[in-house]
């Protein structure tokens, strides 16, 4: 099951076990636990949207569309099953 708040790149603690809480992840990576799946998917969607030179909309609209596509992807993944 995929949730928007799941880490995009899960971290492990210093023993190689999945980091259950943020504190153990930050112990290994002092810069933080990284992006959530929602943030990562939104960044990837924005990259795709910005790569089209034939579309020109406001940065606010690019941001809204990126988050919309990220949420749609997460919702579809959360359903599970075959694509």
Phi, psi and omega in degrees: 000135180254132175239151182299331184270357176297147177291141178290326180229085185306143181256161176240157178281184185293352178258003179086006179271152177304135179286111182286320182236164184298325183300318181289330177290318182291332177301322180275325181236096184295350180272359177118177185269002175091193184278151169280167176299322181297315179296318181294314180296323178295320178296319179293320178295318180296321178301316179295316180297318182288342182282351180270107183287349182271359180243131179225105176230176182290157177299326177298318179292321175301317181296314179299315181294323179298314179292322177302313181292323177297314180296322179294321178296315179297318179299318180293318178295326181293338179293333181073189179078186182278150179277000000 
